[in-house]
Amino acid sequence: MNNSISGVRSSYNLWAGQYDTNLNKTRDLEAVVLRTALHGLSFGQGLEMGCGTGKNTSWLMEVCDSLTAIDFSEEMLAVARQRIPKGRVRFLQADILDTWPVEDAGFDLITFSLVLEHVEDLNEIFRKASMALKPGGMFYVGELHPFRQYSGSKARFETEDGLHVVTCFTHHISDFFTAARSNGFEEMEINEYFDDYNRNLVPRILCIKGRKRGSHFGGTSPEDQTLQAL
């Protein structure tokens, strides 16, 4: 494991006990974004990469017939397991940079919520996502908007020793699109979300979703399913 990833794991282990209770506009808005982006859809097999404390897991298990939730922080996973009824979700501890402990072409949905800012090589992640998804399967990405990163914003939290900043990498919007398209994704869709619905502010969350090239899975959606930025 490289030093940056080891440092990120240590940071999230330290953050786990207060992650759900700290004031965190990015965490809270991304939870709304996920529910908006996938509203009205249903999936067979779901894969949540970077489930953390399970802040989105309980909702995802309602729209997926079965759900696998993966995180590399043992302390974050411990909180998630306490939150979710036993047996409803398969929790696994694994590093997103290592081989994913899942079957190829086994999933209809993969989600990444506030995860990819900690990963330097997006192409490798989208390559693995393409391998794990069935043809026509969907991916969802919700990230701190790069416009925020340009001004120095990144994942951070207070500790008894002061402010703790988590290792992050800046990815431009084009980086996500290039990595996704290079690995067989299409029907790309982008939305930006703002604090307090105020579009005069710098957007806080970038949302991108798309599908793996191939036949569509058997999910359902309402008529005229269109994402609207908050």
Backbone as CSV, one residue per row, in Angstrom:
resi,resn,N_x,N_y,N_z,CA_x,CA_y,CA_z,C_x,C_y,C_z
1,MET,0.846,-1.191,0.000,0.000,0.000,0.000,0.882,1.241,0.000
2,ASN,0.585,2.238,-0.901,1.422,3.424,-0.903,1.092,4.305,0.294
3,ASN,1.989,5.250,0.597,1.864,6.039,1.812,0.625,6.925,1.821
4,SER,0.238,7.457,0.636,-0.915,8.345,0.601,-2.191,7.600,0.944
5,ILE,-2.354,6.386,0.410,-3.550,5.612,0.705,-3.561,5.163,2.155
6,SER,-2.401,4.771,2.668,-2.306,4.397,4.076,-2.710,5.566,4.960
7,GLY,-2.303,6.767,4.562,-2.656,7.962,5.323,-4.143,8.251,5.277
8,VAL,-4.776,8.028,4.113,-6.216,8.239,3.987,-6.969,7.264,4.887
9,ARG,-6.553,6.006,4.899,-7.200,5.019,5.773,-7.084,5.440,7.233
10,SER,-5.908,5.847,7.651,-5.710,6.286,9.040,-6.594,7.485,9.364
11,SER,-6.728,8.393,8.390,-7.564,9.575,8.597,-9.013,9.183,8.822
12,TYR,-9.530,8.269,8.002,-10.927,7.877,8.138,-11.161,7.015,9.379
13,ASN,-10.176,6.252,9.784,-10.297,5.543,11.055,-10.437,6.536,12.210
14,LEU,-9.669,7.610,12.134,-9.711,8.642,13.157,-11.024,9.419,13.108
15,TRP,-11.552,9.627,11.910,-12.744,10.440,11.693,-14.032,9.688,12.017
16,ALA,-13.993,8.369,12.002,-15.205,7.540,12.047,-16.136,7.882,13.209
17,GLY,-15.582,8.092,14.378,-16.409,8.317,15.559,-17.211,9.599,15.526
18,GLN,-16.792,10.566,14.714,-17.500,11.844,14.659,-18.013,12.182,13.265
19,TYR,-17.816,11.285,12.312,-18.141,11.600,10.919,-19.622,11.930,10.736
20,ASP,-20.486,11.205,11.388,-21.924,11.396,11.194,-22.487,12.587,11.963
21,THR,-21.755,13.110,12.922,-22.280,14.173,13.777,-21.647,15.533,13.519
22,ASN,-20.484,15.575,12.893,-19.850,16.845,12.565,-20.705,17.644,11.591
23,LEU,-20.634,18.974,11.678,-21.217,19.824,10.653,-20.451,19.572,9.358
24,ASN,-21.148,19.132,8.307,-20.474,18.751,7.063,-21.456,18.935,5.899
25,LYS,-21.412,20.118,5.285,-22.338,20.420,4.196,-22.097,19.529,2.980
26,THR,-20.855,19.154,2.747,-20.538,18.309,1.599,-21.153,16.926,1.773
27,ARG,-20.970,16.320,2.934,-21.567,15.010,3.244,-23.084,15.059,3.086
28,ASP,-23.698,16.087,3.653,-25.161,16.155,3.671,-25.735,16.405,2.279
29,LEU,-25.115,17.290,1.506,-25.632,17.571,0.172,-25.421,16.377,-0.756
30,GLU,-24.301,15.682,-0.625,-24.078,14.526,-1.492,-25.119,13.446,-1.241
31,ALA,-25.575,13.298,-0.021,-26.626,12.324,0.272,-27.909,12.685,-0.464
32,VAL,-28.224,13.967,-0.542,-29.392,14.425,-1.301,-29.183,14.178,-2.796
33,VAL,-27.976,14.439,-3.270,-27.657,14.269,-4.692,-27.839,12.813,-5.116
34,LEU,-27.325,11.891,-4.333,-27.463,10.469,-4.653,-28.930,10.088,-4.792
35,ARG,-29.737,10.505,-3.845,-31.151,10.151,-3.862,-31.880,10.806,-5.030
36,THR,-31.441,11.993,-5.405,-32.028,12.670,-6.561,-31.629,11.972,-7.857
37,ALA,-30.356,11.639,-7.970,-29.835,11.042,-9.202,-30.438,9.675,-9.492
38,LEU,-30.752,8.920,-8.448,-31.257,7.551,-8.627,-32.740,7.433,-8.303
39,HIS,-33.400,8.552,-8.114,-34.815,8.531,-7.736,-35.658,7.797,-8.783
40,GLY,-36.487,6.899,-8.322,-37.390,6.178,-9.194,-36.787,4.993,-9.913
41,LEU,-35.500,4.746,-9.714,-34.831,3.619,-10.359,-34.766,2.436,-9.404
42,SER,-34.675,1.246,-9.951,-34.459,0.057,-9.132,-33.408,-0.808,-9.807
43,PHE,-32.681,-1.572,-8.990,-31.548,-2.336,-9.477,-31.559,-3.736,-8.869
44,GLY,-30.926,-4.654,-9.557,-30.740,-5.986,-9.018,-29.600,-5.993,-8.016
45,GLN,-28.380,-6.118,-8.512,-27.198,-6.189,-7.656,-26.514,-4.818,-7.593
46,GLY,-26.337,-4.298,-6.390,-25.693,-3.011,-6.199,-24.354,-3.150,-5.515
47,LEU,-23.410,-2.260,-5.874,-22.076,-2.242,-5.272,-21.778,-0.811,-4.847
48,GLU,-21.608,-0.602,-3.553,-21.277,0.708,-3.009,-19.799,0.732,-2.642
49,MET,-19.015,1.465,-3.420,-17.576,1.560,-3.167,-17.306,2.768,-2.266
50,GLY,-16.751,2.494,-1.096,-16.495,3.562,-0.137,-17.744,3.885,0.650
51,CYS,-18.305,2.884,1.309,-19.579,3.068,2.015,-19.439,3.884,3.282
52,GLY,-18.218,3.974,3.830,-18.015,4.738,5.051,-18.869,4.240,6.195
53,THR,-19.546,5.169,6.864,-20.368,4.829,8.027,-21.760,4.331,7.634
54,GLY,-21.993,4.157,6.338,-23.302,3.687,5.892,-24.314,4.796,5.712
55,LYS,-23.855,6.043,5.543,-24.766,7.180,5.427,-25.693,7.046,4.233
56,ASN,-25.233,6.371,3.179,-26.081,6.128,2.008,-26.521,4.673,1.883
57,THR,-25.888,3.803,2.639,-26.139,2.364,2.494,-27.586,1.997,2.775
58,SER,-28.146,2.580,3.828,-29.515,2.227,4.203,-30.505,2.606,3.115
59,TRP,-30.234,3.671,2.371,-31.111,4.041,1.260,-30.868,3.148,0.046
60,LEU,-29.609,2.865,-0.261,-29.286,2.041,-1.419,-29.864,0.637,-1.295
61,MET,-29.917,0.103,-0.090,-30.427,-1.261,0.043,-31.930,-1.327,-0.224
62,GLU,-32.593,-0.157,-0.226,-34.018,-0.124,-0.549,-34.264,-0.086,-2.051
63,VAL,-33.261,0.329,-2.836,-33.450,0.395,-4.293,-32.716,-0.740,-5.012
64,CYS,-31.991,-1.565,-4.263,-31.282,-2.716,-4.827,-31.839,-4.003,-4.221
65,ASP,-31.954,-5.032,-5.042,-32.386,-6.329,-4.522,-31.360,-6.886,-3.549
66,SER,-30.076,-6.667,-3.842,-29.000,-7.038,-2.919,-27.903,-5.997,-3.051
67,LEU,-27.160,-5.797,-1.962,-26.159,-4.729,-1.936,-24.880,-5.214,-1.282
68,THR,-23.766,-4.952,-1.947,-22.433,-5.167,-1.380,-21.827,-3.804,-1.105
69,ALA,-21.368,-3.568,0.113,-20.809,-2.281,0.513,-19.362,-2.484,0.953
70,ILE,-18.456,-1.730,0.342,-17.021,-1.915,0.558,-16.394,-0.622,1.081
71,ASP,-15.517,-0.762,2.052,-14.716,0.363,2.522,-13.385,-0.182,3.023
72,PHE,-12.359,0.673,3.047,-11.058,0.189,3.522,-10.782,0.570,4.965
73,SER,-11.670,1.356,5.576,-11.506,1.769,6.965,-12.292,0.848,7.885
74,GLU,-11.594,0.122,8.716,-12.266,-0.809,9.628,-13.161,-0.071,10.628
75,GLU,-12.762,1.150,11.005,-13.553,1.905,11.971,-14.830,2.446,11.330
76,MET,-14.766,2.901,10.089,-15.968,3.348,9.392,-16.917,2.171,9.183
77,LEU,-16.373,1.028,8.803,-17.202,-0.157,8.604,-17.875,-0.601,9.903
78,ALA,-17.182,-0.455,11.014,-17.774,-0.843,12.300,-19.023,-0.017,12.591
79,VAL,-18.982,1.273,12.259,-20.152,2.133,12.447,-21.271,1.708,11.497
80,ALA,-20.903,1.416,10.235,-21.905,1.008,9.243,-22.599,-0.275,9.660
81,ARG,-21.845,-1.229,10.166,-22.437,-2.509,10.563,-23.400,-2.344,11.734
82,GLN,-23.136,-1.392,12.613,-24.049,-1.129,13.721,-25.336,-0.465,13.232
83,ARG,-25.222,0.312,12.174,-26.356,1.067,11.660,-27.322,0.200,10.846
84,ILE,-26.792,-0.758,10.089,-27.581,-1.530,9.139,-28.014,-2.854,9.766
85,PRO,-29.282,-3.239,9.641,-29.740,-4.534,10.181,-28.894,-5.684,9.652
86,LYS,-28.521,-6.588,10.524,-27.650,-7.697,10.158,-28.267,-8.539,9.047
87,GLY,-27.462,-8.833,8.057,-27.893,-9.683,6.966,-28.471,-8.951,5.776
88,ARG,-28.772,-7.658,5.906,-29.375,-6.917,4.810,-28.338,-6.506,3.755
89,VAL,-27.090,-6.359,4.179,-26.021,-5.883,3.292,-24.780,-6.738,3.505
90,ARG,-24.080,-7.042,2.431,-22.796,-7.731,2.546,-21.700,-6.676,2.645
91,PHE,-21.091,-6.547,3.827,-20.008,-5.589,4.034,-18.663,-6.278,3.816
92,LEU,-17.766,-5.605,3.112,-16.426,-6.125,2.871,-15.403,-5.012,3.115
93,GLN,-14.285,-5.387,3.705,-13.189,-4.433,3.844,-12.188,-4.682,2.727
94,ALA,-11.917,-3.658,1.935,-10.991,-3.785,0.813,-10.555,-2.404,0.377
95,ASP,-9.396,-2.347,-0.246,-8.835,-1.113,-0.782,-9.271,-0.978,-2.231
96,ILE,-9.820,0.170,-2.589,-10.295,0.403,-3.946,-9.179,0.297,-4.978
97,LEU,-7.937,0.464,-4.540,-6.803,0.389,-5.464,-6.331,-1.042,-5.693
98,ASP,-6.742,-1.943,-4.815,-6.376,-3.349,-4.983,-7.438,-4.057,-5.825
99,THR,-7.273,-5.355,-6.015,-8.286,-6.132,-6.723,-9.588,-6.116,-5.927
100,TRP,-10.683,-5.783,-6.591,-11.963,-5.756,-5.894,-12.435,-7.186,-5.632
101,PRO,-12.876,-7.478,-4.420,-13.284,-8.854,-4.061,-14.711,-9.171,-4.487
102,VAL,-14.992,-8.919,-5.765,-16.336,-9.152,-6.308,-16.210,-9.834,-7.658
103,GLU,-17.305,-10.419,-8.116,-17.296,-11.125,-9.388,-17.372,-10.139,-10.548
104,ASP,-16.752,-10.500,-11.673,-16.835,-9.684,-12.880,-18.262,-9.701,-13.413
105,ALA,-18.676,-8.568,-13.985,-19.997,-8.436,-14.616,-21.121,-8.902,-13.697
106,GLY,-20.976,-8.595,-12.416,-21.961,-9.079,-11.450,-22.954,-8.039,-10.964
107,PHE,-22.795,-6.763,-11.392,-23.571,-5.688,-10.769,-24.314,-4.842,-11.791
108,ASP,-25.457,-4.334,-11.332,-26.288,-3.437,-12.134,-26.026,-1.973,-11.800
109,LEU,-25.418,-1.724,-10.637,-25.155,-0.361,-10.181,-23.875,-0.337,-9.358
110,ILE,-23.040,0.678,-9.595,-21.890,0.956,-8.736,-21.956,2.427,-8.353
111,THR,-21.788,2.730,-7.060,-21.784,4.118,-6.607,-20.455,4.465,-5.946
112,PHE,-20.045,5.702,-6.149,-18.873,6.285,-5.494,-19.317,7.610,-4.887
113,SER,-19.345,7.699,-3.579,-19.771,8.920,-2.895,-18.603,9.505,-2.109
114,LEU,-18.086,10.637,-2.568,-16.987,11.329,-1.888,-15.805,10.396,-1.675
115,VAL,-15.494,9.642,-2.709,-14.429,8.642,-2.644,-13.271,8.987,-3.580
116,LEU,-13.604,9.389,-4.796,-12.586,9.471,-5.843,-11.627,10.641,-5.679
117,GLU,-11.928,11.589,-4.811,-10.969,12.655,-4.534,-9.712,12.102,-3.845
118,HIS,-9.814,10.922,-3.277,-8.669,10.318,-2.596,-7.885,9.362,-3.500
119,VAL,-8.283,9.271,-4.768,-7.663,8.349,-5.719,-7.002,9.159,-6.830
120,GLU,-5.732,8.902,-7.080,-5.015,9.692,-8.085,-5.354,9.263,-9.506
121,ASP,-5.465,7.952,-9.755,-5.642,7.428,-11.104,-7.095,7.040,-11.342
122,LEU,-7.865,7.937,-11.933,-9.268,7.657,-12.206,-9.444,6.569,-13.254
123,ASN,-8.555,6.500,-14.214,-8.694,5.526,-15.287,-8.732,4.098,-14.737
124,GLU,-7.892,3.810,-13.756,-7.848,2.473,-13.174,-9.157,2.146,-12.449
125,ILE,-9.750,3.142,-11.805,-11.002,2.915,-11.091,-12.134,2.646,-12.078
126,PHE,-12.205,3.407,-13.147,-13.261,3.178,-14.131,-13.038,1.871,-14.887
127,ARG,-11.797,1.454,-15.021,-11.527,0.152,-15.632,-12.111,-0.956,-14.758
128,LYS,-11.891,-0.872,-13.450,-12.419,-1.879,-12.535,-13.942,-1.817,-12.468
129,ALA,-14.492,-0.608,-12.519,-15.942,-0.473,-12.500,-16.568,-1.111,-13.733
130,SER,-15.922,-0.927,-14.872,-16.422,-1.528,-16.112,-16.383,-3.047,-16.033
131,MET,-15.346,-3.579,-15.431,-15.253,-5.037,-15.274,-16.351,-5.568,-14.356
132,ALA,-16.670,-4.814,-13.312,-17.631,-5.297,-12.314,-19.075,-5.154,-12.762
133,LEU,-19.350,-4.213,-13.666,-20.726,-3.964,-14.083,-21.171,-4.900,-15.199
134,LYS,-22.446,-5.229,-15.177,-23.059,-5.924,-16.296,-23.192,-4.948,-17.471
135,PRO,-23.285,-5.435,-18.701,-23.583,-4.548,-19.821,-24.869,-3.763,-19.551
136,GLY,-24.800,-2.471,-19.762,-25.946,-1.625,-19.467,-26.028,-1.167,-18.034
137,GLY,-25.140,-1.670,-17.161,-25.144,-1.276,-15.760,-24.769,0.188,-15.592
138,MET,-25.202,0.777,-14.503,-25.030,2.207,-14.253,-23.954,2.468,-13.205
139,PHE,-23.214,3.564,-13.400,-22.346,4.055,-12.339,-22.823,5.439,-11.931
140,TYR,-22.600,5.757,-10.650,-22.904,7.075,-10.086,-21.662,7.572,-9.363
141,VAL,-21.322,8.831,-9.589,-20.221,9.489,-8.879,-20.746,10.787,-8.281
142,GLY,-20.556,10.973,-6.981,-20.854,12.241,-6.321,-19.596,12.709,-5.606
143,GLU,-19.045,13.856,-6.041,-17.764,14.321,-5.521,-17.817,15.806,-5.176
144,LEU,-16.927,16.207,-4.275,-16.711,17.634,-4.056,-16.354,18.256,-5.397
145,HIS,-17.059,19.311,-5.761,-16.867,19.924,-7.082,-15.429,20.448,-7.224
146,PRO,-14.792,20.238,-8.388,-13.426,20.739,-8.561,-13.297,22.248,-8.394
147,PHE,-14.370,22.995,-8.652,-14.296,24.441,-8.430,-13.996,24.731,-6.965
148,ARG,-14.527,23.910,-6.070,-14.221,24.048,-4.642,-12.773,23.672,-4.367
149,GLN,-12.321,22.607,-5.028,-10.933,22.174,-4.830,-9.945,23.241,-5.293
150,TYR,-10.281,23.935,-6.371,-9.378,24.967,-6.889,-9.102,26.048,-5.843
151,SER,-10.090,26.261,-4.959,-9.915,27.293,-3.928,-9.329,26.725,-2.637
152,GLY,-8.957,25.433,-2.673,-8.283,24.832,-1.523,-9.156,23.994,-0.622
153,SER,-10.438,23.849,-0.945,-11.320,23.038,-0.107,-11.003,21.551,-0.278
154,LYS,-11.023,20.831,0.826,-10.801,19.378,0.792,-11.334,18.760,2.079
155,ALA,-11.392,17.444,2.119,-11.891,16.741,3.297,-11.013,17.055,4.508
156,ARG,-11.643,17.463,5.595,-10.898,17.811,6.803,-11.834,17.781,8.000
157,PHE,-11.255,17.615,9.182,-12.060,17.567,10.404,-11.187,17.956,11.580
158,GLU,-11.848,18.372,12.653,-11.143,18.799,13.865,-10.869,17.614,14.779
159,THR,-9.691,17.610,15.380,-9.335,16.632,16.395,-8.826,17.368,17.628
160,GLU,-8.520,16.624,18.667,-7.966,17.259,19.866,-6.637,17.930,19.577
161,ASP,-5.962,17.464,18.542,-4.656,18.035,18.176,-4.758,19.122,17.119
162,GLY,-5.996,19.483,16.729,-6.165,20.523,15.728,-6.795,19.989,14.447
163,LEU,-6.742,20.790,13.394,-7.363,20.443,12.128,-6.593,19.321,11.433
164,HIS,-7.322,18.291,11.005,-6.723,17.159,10.287,-7.219,17.199,8.846
165,VAL,-6.296,17.302,7.903,-6.633,17.378,6.480,-6.312,16.040,5.827
166,VAL,-7.292,15.494,5.091,-7.135,14.195,4.435,-6.497,14.386,3.060
167,THR,-5.615,13.477,2.682,-4.957,13.541,1.380,-5.996,13.477,0.259
168,CYS,-5.942,14.454,-0.660,-6.893,14.520,-1.766,-6.163,14.868,-3.059
169,PHE,-6.795,14.524,-4.173,-6.290,14.851,-5.501,-7.368,15.621,-6.253
170,THR,-6.948,16.619,-7.003,-7.892,17.409,-7.789,-8.123,16.753,-9.143
171,HIS,-9.390,16.476,-9.446,-9.766,15.927,-10.755,-10.688,16.931,-11.438
172,HIS,-10.359,17.267,-12.669,-11.189,18.174,-13.446,-12.373,17.391,-14.018
173,ILE,-13.418,18.112,-14.385,-14.601,17.447,-14.931,-14.230,16.598,-16.139
174,SER,-13.359,17.107,-16.978,-12.951,16.354,-18.171,-12.225,15.067,-17.802
175,ASP,-11.561,15.028,-16.650,-10.853,13.814,-16.224,-11.844,12.667,-15.988
176,PHE,-12.973,12.977,-15.370,-13.989,11.947,-15.135,-14.538,11.432,-16.459
177,PHE,-14.864,12.349,-17.359,-15.437,11.942,-18.641,-14.449,11.130,-19.460
178,THR,-13.193,11.556,-19.483,-12.182,10.837,-20.263,-11.994,9.420,-19.731
179,ALA,-11.882,9.282,-18.406,-11.682,7.959,-17.809,-12.884,7.060,-18.059
180,ALA,-14.069,7.608,-17.949,-15.278,6.801,-18.143,-15.410,6.351,-19.594
181,ARG,-15.281,7.262,-20.515,-15.442,6.923,-21.924,-14.349,5.985,-22.414
182,SER,-13.156,6.117,-21.849,-12.057,5.236,-22.244,-12.287,3.801,-21.806
183,ASN,-13.220,3.610,-20.875,-13.471,2.271,-20.345,-14.875,1.766,-20.657
184,GLY,-15.430,2.262,-21.748,-16.654,1.689,-22.262,-17.943,2.224,-21.683
185,PHE,-17.912,3.442,-21.117,-19.132,4.020,-20.581,-19.727,5.025,-21.563
186,GLU,-21.048,5.112,-21.544,-21.758,6.007,-22.449,-22.948,6.615,-21.718
187,GLU,-23.776,7.369,-22.466,-24.941,8.046,-21.873,-24.522,8.863,-20.656
188,MET,-23.395,9.542,-20.767,-22.873,10.317,-19.649,-23.773,11.506,-19.347
189,GLU,-23.975,11.747,-18.068,-24.855,12.827,-17.617,-24.187,13.548,-16.461
190,ILE,-24.240,14.862,-16.471,-23.576,15.644,-15.429,-24.553,16.639,-14.829
191,ASN,-24.471,16.823,-13.524,-25.227,17.862,-12.831,-24.353,18.459,-11.740
192,GLU,-24.641,19.700,-11.409,-23.923,20.412,-10.360,-24.937,20.867,-9.316
193,TYR,-24.552,20.801,-8.048,-25.481,21.081,-6.956,-24.888,22.138,-6.037
194,PHE,-25.774,22.997,-5.547,-25.368,24.208,-4.855,-25.939,24.254,-3.443
195,ASP,-25.230,24.941,-2.546,-25.739,25.161,-1.198,-26.995,26.029,-1.268
196,ASP,-28.005,25.634,-0.508,-29.232,26.435,-0.365,-29.888,26.746,-1.704
197,TYR,-29.715,25.862,-2.694,-30.332,26.011,-4.008,-29.887,27.290,-4.729
198,ASN,-28.789,27.888,-4.286,-28.352,29.193,-4.798,-27.325,29.004,-5.908
199,ARG,-27.762,29.171,-7.144,-26.890,28.947,-8.292,-25.903,30.091,-8.526
200,ASN,-25.966,31.124,-7.711,-24.961,32.189,-7.784,-23.711,31.847,-6.991
201,LEU,-23.774,30.778,-6.211,-22.619,30.327,-5.449,-21.771,29.374,-6.285
202,VAL,-20.564,29.104,-5.821,-19.749,28.059,-6.428,-20.401,26.720,-6.130
203,PRO,-20.604,25.845,-7.111,-21.256,24.563,-6.835,-20.453,23.728,-5.840
204,ARG,-21.164,22.980,-5.007,-20.479,22.166,-4.005,-20.249,20.721,-4.481
205,ILE,-21.247,20.129,-5.125,-21.167,18.722,-5.509,-21.240,18.574,-7.027
206,LEU,-20.355,17.769,-7.558,-20.389,17.347,-8.954,-20.969,15.941,-9.003
207,CYS,-21.980,15.744,-9.837,-22.611,14.440,-10.001,-22.479,13.993,-11.444
208,ILE,-21.925,12.813,-11.655,-21.801,12.235,-12.992,-22.348,10.816,-12.935
209,LYS,-23.151,10.470,-13.911,-23.577,9.083,-14.019,-23.584,8.674,-15.484
210,GLY,-23.509,7.373,-15.712,-23.487,6.838,-17.062,-23.712,5.343,-17.022
211,ARG,-23.664,4.723,-18.196,-23.894,3.287,-18.287,-22.757,2.607,-19.030
212,LYS,-22.492,1.375,-18.633,-21.565,0.550,-19.384,-22.207,0.192,-20.721
213,ARG,-21.437,0.285,-21.782,-21.953,-0.003,-23.113,-22.534,-1.412,-23.169
214,GLY,-23.719,-1.542,-23.739,-24.360,-2.850,-23.846,-25.832,-2.740,-23.580
215,SER,-26.513,-3.872,-23.531,-27.956,-3.891,-23.321,-28.283,-3.364,-21.933
216,HIS,-29.408,-2.707,-21.814,-29.832,-2.157,-20.531,-30.325,-3.252,-19.604
217,PHE,-30.076,-3.055,-18.314,-30.549,-4.007,-17.333,-32.041,-3.799,-17.118
218,GLY,-32.616,-4.654,-16.289,-34.062,-4.645,-16.125,-34.587,-3.706,-15.077
219,GLY,-33.874,-2.601,-14.796,-34.375,-1.644,-13.824,-35.554,-0.871,-14.373
220,THR,-36.258,-0.146,-13.501,-37.392,0.643,-13.925,-37.173,2.088,-13.550
221,SER,-37.779,2.980,-14.317,-37.692,4.403,-14.015,-39.007,5.054,-14.372
222,PRO,-39.341,6.185,-13.735,-40.571,6.872,-14.075,-40.468,7.514,-15.439
223,GLU,-41.620,7.896,-15.996,-41.614,8.567,-17.281,-40.913,9.907,-17.151
224,ASP,-40.197,10.245,-18.233,-39.517,11.529,-18.289,-38.606,11.729,-17.080
225,GLN,-37.816,10.694,-16.759,-36.881,10.777,-15.636,-35.740,11.721,-16.005
226,THR,-35.748,12.924,-15.438,-34.760,13.934,-15.782,-34.197,14.512,-14.512
227,LEU,-32.858,14.547,-14.393,-32.237,15.139,-13.219,-32.331,16.659,-13.308
228,GLN,-32.628,17.287,-12.198,-32.625,18.720,-12.130,-31.651,19.139,-11.019
229,ALA,-30.712,20.025,-11.360,-29.756,20.496,-10.348,-30.493,21.292,-9.286
230,LEU,-30.062,21.103,-8.048,-30.698,21.829,-6.956,-30.371,23.306,-7.060
